[in-house]
C-alpha cells in the first residue's frame, strides 16, 4: 500500500460526458428504420464483431445464468438473494475491468501490485430505467510504485482503456480516489 493515511480526494478525477471521447455519445445513438427496425446510427463508429455470443438462460424466479456459449457462466439475480443484480454486475464489471488495466500498467512499470481492491459506491436514477448516474471507485493498491504512478495507472484506465467505463452512458459521472491504509 502507499504510505500516507486516507488521502481521499487527492487522486480523485471526474470523468463526465465532456471528458470522454467525442464518439461516445454518437456510439450510443440508434435510429429506427421505416420498417420499424432499430439499429446503430450511421454516424456511430464501426465496431469489430465479437468472436463469440453471450447466452443467457432463465433459471426461475429472477435468476439468470449467462456467459459465452459453451464457456464459463455467472449467475445474475434480480432479487439479489443468491447473486448480484444486473446493475450490481455492471458496477462489478467496471471495477474489475479498470483493475485489470491498473495491474497491467503497474506490471509494465516493473512495479507489480501485491494487493489490490476496489470499493464501488453508486447512484441510480429515481425513475425507470433507473440507470447508473454516478459511480465512485475507492482504490487500495499495494505496490512499490510511487503514488503518482498508481494514480496515473488508474487515470489511464478510467479515461482511456477501460471498455466498461467507455460503454456507460456519456453523462454517467465517474470518480475515483486512491486511499492509503
Secondary structure, 3 states (H helix, E strand, C coil): CCCCCCCCCCCCEEECCCCCCCHHHHHHCEEECCCCCEEECCCCCCCCCCCCCEEEEEEECCEEEEEECCCCEEEEECCCCCCCCHHHHHHHHHHHHHHHHHHHHHHHCCCCCCEEEEEEEEEECCCCCCCEEEEEEEEEEECCCCHHHHHHHHHHHHHHHCHHHHHCCCCCEEEEEECCC
